[in-house]
Amino acid sequence: MAATVVRYLRSVGSPTSAPTGPVAGPEPVDALPRPELRAVRADERAPVSPAEFRAVLGNFASGVTVITAPAVEDGDDSGDGSKDGTGAGGGPAGFACQSFASLSLDPPLVTFMVARTSTTWPRIARAGVFCVNILGAEQGALCRSFAVSGADKFAGVAHQPAPVTGSPQLDAVPAWIDCRIHAVHTGGDHLIVVGRVEAMGAAGEGAPLLFHKGRFGRFSD
């Protein structure tokens, strides 16, 4: 399956990975590679329903992040007249993301998953870079503000440029990871985005924000 995806992306001229050597600046990637990939035939009943899938997978607790990217002034990917899909008119892009994980130590890689229907992802793809902001236990409201669409998600949110890519590094997060897009793979109705870590930092001890069965939570003794 993976080899099929790579052959497809190469056939249409889409980059399957970022350059491994030094680069002068961020390299944009194809925002929405769309090969026709299915786990079942079009006329075959899926083995589980979407509702059952969500209910069972909701038992897996995870951390929560906000993925951000710097403003890119040219182009309009949203189809609604805004440049970042949020009505913010070309400001930085960002969205709340539960599906984030570390991937590799050598080279240092991380990954996150994003819906292929996302209006924020094309903005991040065009920037070619992103910052993973790992949220703390008291930042549920911040997460909710980045989970909505059609609003300026950065209104009232203090942030500074991440040191290498300039992506928004949100203030008061327990940890952040500054990345360039290394590769993008298709995964059904989502994209699997791999980032090469360029810089990172942590504020020290702090309880994480957890997500379980549709609710926020935290560790307790």
URFENDA-V309654 format. One record per residue. N is the residue number from 1. RES is the residue in one letter. SS is DSSP state (H for helix, E for strand, L for the rest). Layout:
# URFENDA-V309654
n=N res=RES ss=SS
n=N res=RES ss=SS
This chain:
# URFENDA-V309654
n=1 res=M ss=L
n=2 res=A ss=H
n=3 res=A ss=H
n=4 res=T ss=H
n=5 res=V ss=H
n=6 res=V ss=H
n=7 res=R ss=H
n=8 res=Y ss=H
n=9 res=L ss=H
n=10 res=R ss=H
n=11 res=S ss=H
n=12 res=V ss=L
n=13 res=G ss=L
n=14 res=S ss=L
n=15 res=P ss=L
n=16 res=T ss=L
n=17 res=S ss=L
n=18 res=A ss=L
n=19 res=P ss=L
n=20 res=T ss=L
n=21 res=G ss=L
n=22 res=P ss=L
n=23 res=V ss=L
n=24 res=A ss=L
n=25 res=G ss=L
n=26 res=P ss=L
n=27 res=E ss=L
n=28 res=P ss=L
n=29 res=V ss=L
n=30 res=D ss=L
n=31 res=A ss=L
n=32 res=L ss=L
n=33 res=P ss=L
n=34 res=R ss=L
n=35 res=P ss=L
n=36 res=E ss=L
n=37 res=L ss=L
n=38 res=R ss=L
n=39 res=A ss=L
n=40 res=V ss=L
n=41 res=R ss=L
n=42 res=A ss=L
n=43 res=D ss=L
n=44 res=E ss=L
n=45 res=R ss=L
n=46 res=A ss=L
n=47 res=P ss=L
n=48 res=V ss=L
n=49 res=S ss=L
n=50 res=P ss=H
n=51 res=A ss=H
n=52 res=E ss=H
n=53 res=F ss=H
n=54 res=R ss=H
n=55 res=A ss=H
n=56 res=V ss=H
n=57 res=L ss=H
n=58 res=G ss=L
n=59 res=N ss=L
n=60 res=F ss=L
n=61 res=A ss=L
n=62 res=S ss=E
n=63 res=G ss=E
n=64 res=V ss=L
n=65 res=T ss=E
n=66 res=V ss=E
n=67 res=I ss=E
n=68 res=T ss=E
n=69 res=A ss=E
n=70 res=P ss=L
n=71 res=A ss=L
n=72 res=V ss=L
n=73 res=E ss=L
n=74 res=D ss=L
n=75 res=G ss=L
n=76 res=D ss=L
n=77 res=D ss=L
n=78 res=S ss=L
n=79 res=G ss=L
n=80 res=D ss=L
n=81 res=G ss=L
n=82 res=S ss=L
n=83 res=K ss=L
n=84 res=D ss=L
n=85 res=G ss=L
n=86 res=T ss=L
n=87 res=G ss=L
n=88 res=A ss=L
n=89 res=G ss=L
n=90 res=G ss=L
n=91 res=G ss=L
n=92 res=P ss=L
n=93 res=A ss=E
n=94 res=G ss=E
n=95 res=F ss=E
n=96 res=A ss=E
n=97 res=C ss=E
n=98 res=Q ss=L
n=99 res=S ss=L
n=100 res=F ss=E
n=101 res=A ss=E
n=102 res=S ss=E
n=103 res=L ss=E
n=104 res=S ss=E
n=105 res=L ss=L
n=106 res=D ss=L
n=107 res=P ss=L
n=108 res=P ss=L
n=109 res=L ss=E
n=110 res=V ss=E
n=111 res=T ss=E
n=112 res=F ss=E
n=113 res=M ss=E
n=114 res=V ss=E
n=115 res=A ss=E
n=116 res=R ss=L
n=117 res=T ss=L
n=118 res=S ss=L
n=119 res=T ss=L
n=120 res=T ss=L
n=121 res=W ss=H
n=122 res=P ss=H
n=123 res=R ss=H
n=124 res=I ss=H
n=125 res=A ss=H
n=126 res=R ss=H
n=127 res=A ss=H
n=128 res=G ss=L
n=129 res=V ss=E
n=130 res=F ss=E
n=131 res=C ss=E
n=132 res=V ss=E
n=133 res=N ss=E
n=134 res=I ss=E
n=135 res=L ss=L
n=136 res=G ss=E
n=137 res=A ss=L
n=138 res=E ss=L
n=139 res=Q ss=L
n=140 res=G ss=H
n=141 res=A ss=H
n=142 res=L ss=H
n=143 res=C ss=H
n=144 res=R ss=H
n=145 res=S ss=H
n=146 res=F ss=H
n=147 res=A ss=H
n=148 res=V ss=L
n=149 res=S ss=L
n=150 res=G ss=L
n=151 res=A ss=L
n=152 res=D ss=L
n=153 res=K ss=L
n=154 res=F ss=L
n=155 res=A ss=L
n=156 res=G ss=L
n=157 res=V ss=L
n=158 res=A ss=L
n=159 res=H ss=E
n=160 res=Q ss=E
n=161 res=P ss=E
n=162 res=A ss=L
n=163 res=P ss=L
n=164 res=V ss=L
n=165 res=T ss=L
n=166 res=G ss=L
n=167 res=S ss=L
n=168 res=P ss=E
n=169 res=Q ss=E
n=170 res=L ss=E
n=171 res=D ss=L
n=172 res=A ss=L
n=173 res=V ss=L
n=174 res=P ss=L
n=175 res=A ss=E
n=176 res=W ss=E
n=177 res=I ss=E
n=178 res=D ss=E
n=179 res=C ss=E
n=180 res=R ss=E
n=181 res=I ss=E
n=182 res=H ss=E
n=183 res=A ss=E
n=184 res=V ss=E
n=185 res=H ss=E
n=186 res=T ss=E
n=187 res=G ss=E
n=188 res=G ss=L
n=189 res=D ss=L
n=190 res=H ss=E
n=191 res=L ss=E
n=192 res=I ss=E
n=193 res=V ss=E
n=194 res=V ss=E
n=195 res=G ss=E
n=196 res=R ss=E
n=197 res=V ss=E
n=198 res=E ss=E
n=199 res=A ss=E
n=200 res=M ss=E
n=201 res=G ss=E
n=202 res=A ss=E
n=203 res=A ss=L
n=204 res=G ss=L
n=205 res=E ss=L
n=206 res=G ss=L
n=207 res=A ss=L
n=208 res=P ss=E
n=209 res=L ss=L
n=210 res=L ss=E
n=211 res=F ss=E
n=212 res=H ss=E
n=213 res=K ss=L
n=214 res=G ss=L
n=215 res=R ss=E
n=216 res=F ss=E
n=217 res=G ss=E
n=218 res=R ss=L
n=219 res=F ss=L
n=220 res=S ss=L
n=221 res=D ss=L
